[in-house]
Amino acid sequence: MVSIKKILVIRLSSIGDIVLTTPLLRHLNKACPEAQIDYCTKSTFVSLLASNPRLTSIYTTELLPSGNYDLVVDLQNNFRSRAIVQSLQAGRIVQYSKENWKKWLLVHFKLDLNGKYRSVVDRYLHALKKVGISGDRQGCELYPSSQEKAVAAPFFEGGGNTIALCFGAKHFTKRFPPKQFATLISHLLDKKPLQLLLLGGTEDAPYATEILNTLPNRIRSMVINLAGRNTIMESAAILERCDAVLSNDTGLMHIASAFGKKLFVLFGSSSASFGFLPYHTQYDLFEVKGLSCRPCSHIGRDRCPKGHFRCMNDHSPALIAEQILDYLK
């Protein structure tokens, strides 16, 4: 392999996608321990990488990298990332193949040409084989700071089991309905005293309020609403301490996977064939099989195009709760 002293990795968005690039950073660091590894992303997501010991510098779309790089790894592979690459003097350029045509066939004609499940992480790593760098069997990595861990600590002083509920998602068809979440919470707390933490961003706060307002008064006090109260990495520090995580297909799911958490994952319009299951951590996947309309999108929709939303409404809150309780035993 040609000597590589300076590397740039580009992934502009979003939370889960950036977390899923962290195994690649580890492999680059192991293969080229003396190399400078820089990263370019949107400023919104810098905190996910700020404490990563494998990185030298982090650039943003407002403050772009410049100059010479021996290797540029473009994991975004869109118009904007290619423009960044073209502005550099790159000795070698590696691009991740999105295979969007396969996604299109699966969504529109339900033709799954992906074959055996292959994580997007492994597809990222496949691109590195072109420069002689191979992977390992470890998972994702995140590094909350001591200050972020201090924010998380008070929620774990009482002992007992704590479950994080990552109830949000950017798109409607990836969100388990709040009333269903409330029913699931009731099943859990009627059987076992638990501390439940609702985790999400400010955009998820209305759904948290709806969940809480639907709960019976007797158990509402056992659920702590943290939606919109914490930064991404403070939420990561909280997830690091939880006993298990129940999550929609969202960025917090991948953050939890970076700490090896046991995950209970709810899929609606999502499909495992797209490659975004939790990476190298234990998980139970709940999905409604046999629906001819699923998946209806590879990223999610703002409404159910059929109107029935069976891919989420047909989940059984009681069954999901029972599996979580069995795990805690």
N, C-alpha and C positions, 0 to 999 in steps of 0.2 A: 504494500500500500504506500502511495506517495505520502511524504511527510505533510501532516496537517497541523498547522499552528494556530489558525484562526478560523472559527466556525460561527456562522449565523443561522439560527433557527427562526422561521417565521410562522406564527399562527396568530391571527388577528382576533379571533373570537371562537367560541364563547366559553363560559365557565367549564363545562364538561369537556369540551374539545381540548382546551388548554391543559386541564388535569391529565387527559389521556396522552399528552405529549411527554409527560415527565419520565416514563420509562425510556423513551428515546434519548432524553438528556443524560440519563444514567449510562446508557450504552456508549454514547459519544464520549463521556467523561472517562469511562473505563478503557475504551479503545485508544483514546488520545489524552492521557492524564496531564500532559503539559500544555495542552491547547487552551486557548482562550475561547470560551463559548458564550456568545451573545444571543439575545432573544429580542424579537420585535413583535409587539402585540398592541392592542388598543389600550389607552391609559386606564380605562375602567377595570382592566384585568391584571394590572401590574402587581397588585398585592398578592396574587396567587403564586408569583414567582420571586418576590422580593427577597425572601429568606432562603431561597434554594442555593445550597453551597456549590452546586455544579455550574452556576452561571457567573460570568464576570460582569457583564453590563446588560441592562434592559433598556431597549429603545421603544418608542411609541410612534404612532402615525403622525403625531405632532412633532416629535423629535426623532427623525429617521436616522438609521445607521448610514455610514458613508465609508468610502475607501476600499481597501483590498480585503478579500476573504478567500482563504484556500478552499473552503467548502460552504455553500449556502444550501440549506435544507428548507424548501418551501412546502409547508404542510397545509397551507391555505389554498394555494393554486387557483387564485382567481385574478381578475383584472388588476386589482390594487396590489396584491402581493407580487405579481409578475412585474409591475411597474417599479416596485422597490428593488427587486432583483436586477432589473435592467439598469438601475442607477448606480450599481456597484461594479467593482472590478472583481469578478468571481472566477477563481480558478476552476471550480467544479460546481455544478448546480444539480441538485437532486430534487425532484418534485413528486409529491404524493398523488397518485392517481385516484380520483374520487369515484370513478366508474358510475357516473350519474345516469348513464343509459340503463344500467341494471336496475337502479332505483325506479326509473321511469317505467320500465316494463313491469316491475312488481306492483307499483301503485295502480297503473292504468289497465294492465291485463292480467295481473296476479300470476305472472311468470317469474318464478324465483330461480335465477341462474347463478346464485351465489354458492350453491352446493353446501358442503359442510360449513358449520358456523366458523367465521373468522373475524376476530375483533379488529376494529379500526386501528388499534395499537399495533397489531401484527402487520397490518397493511402499511402503517407508517414505517415500521422496522424493515419491511421488505424493500423499501426504497433505499435503505442504507446498505443493503447487500451489494449494491452496485459499486460501493467504495470499500467493500471488504469488512464491514462492521456487522456483527451478529448480535442477537439479543439474549435474554435469559428468561427465567420463569418467575420473576418477581413482579410485583404489582406497581401501582402508581405511587407517587411520593408528594407529600406536602409538608411544610415546615412552619407551623405556627410559632410566633415569637413568644418570649416569656410574658410580655404584656398581654397578648391575646390569650394565653393559657390562664393568666390571672383572672381575666374576665369570665372564663368558663368555670373556674374552680368553685365558686359559691353554690353552683347548682348541684354539686356532688358531695356536699358535706353531710347530708343526712343518711347516707347508706341506702340500701335497697336498690331495686332495678330501675334504670332510667331508659326510656325508649324515645328516640327522636322521630317526629313525624314531619317529613318533608312533603308537605301537602300541595305546594304550588307547582306551577310550570308556566312557561311563557304562553303556550297555546292551549285553548280550551279542551281539545280532544286528548290532551295528555294529563288532564286533571281529574282525579277521582272526585266526584261531586261532594261538596261539603257536608250535605246531609248523610251521605253514605259514610264519610269519615267519622261523623258524630256517632252513627250507629256502631261502627267498628270500635270506637273508643269506649262506648258503653259496654260492649261485650268484653273488652279487655278488663276494665275496671270493676265490673261486676264479679269477675272471677279472681282477680289478684290485685293487691295494692301496688301500684306503680306510679312513678313520676313520668309524666308525658310532656315533652317539650315540642311546641309547634315552632318549626324553623322555616324562615322564608324572608324575602326582601320586602321593601315597602310596598311594592306592587302586589304582594300576596296578602297584605294586611286585611283587606275586605273579606277574603275567603276565611281567614282565621277567625274573624269576628262572627261570620256566619256559622262556622263550626261550633264555636263556644256558645252562641245563642241557641243552638239546637240541642245542646247537651242538657240532661236533667240537672237540676240545681245540686243534687247530692254529690255529683262527681265533678262539677265544673271547677272546683277549687284544686283538684288534683292535676289539672292541665295548665301549664305555664305557657303563655303566649309570648314568643320572642320575635314574632314577625316584624321586620323593619327596625328592630332594636340593635342589631349587631352588624358589624362589617362581615364581609365574606370570610375572612380568616378568623374572626372571632367565632363565627358559626362553625368553621372547621375545627377549632379548638374544642368546641362543645361536642361535636360529632366524635372526636377522638376519644372522649371519655364515656360515651354512651354504651350501653350493653347491646343494643341492636337498633336498627334503623328501618323504618317503614317509609317508602319513598315512591313518588311518581317517577317517570322517566325525566329527570331533571339534573342540573349541574350538581346539586347537593348530593345526589346519589353517587356521583363519581368522586366527589370530595370524601364521602364516607368510605368509599372503597380504598382510598389511599391509606387509610388507617387499619385496613383489614377487618372492618366491621361486618358482622352478619347482617345482610340486607334482605328485606322483603320488598319486592319490586312490583309495582302495579303498572301494567301496560294497557293502554287503551288503543289509540290508533297506531301506536308504535309497533315495530316488528323487529324481532331479534335478528332477522336477516340483514338489517342495515349495519350491524356490527357494534352496537353501543350498549351491550350488556356490561355489568360491573366486571372489572378486569382483575383476574387472579385474586378473588376473595369469594367467600361463601355467599350464596344468595338463593332465595326461593322466588321464582318468577310466577306471577299471576297474570294470565291472559285468557281472554275468552276466545276459544278456538272455534273454527267452523263457520265464521262470519265471512260471507262472500265479499263484503265491502271493506274488509280490513287487509292491509293498511290502506287508508284513503289519502295518505300524504307521507313523505319521508321526513318532514319536519313538524307536522302538526297543523291543525286548522283552528279557526276561531269559532267554528260551529260544526255540528255533525251534519254532513251533507244529506244523510238519510232521515234525519229528524228524530231517530229513536235512541241514539247514543248507546247502543247495546254493548259496545266494546268496553264501556265502563259500568253501565247500569246493571249488567248481568253478573258482575262480580258478587260474591257472597261475603259480606262483612264478617259474618259469624265464622266461616271457614278460615278466612285470613287471620282473624283473632286467635282461633284455636291453634293454628300453626305457630304463631308467635309465642303463645303460652307454652306450647310443647317444647319449643326451643329454650325458653327460660327455665323449664324444669331440669 
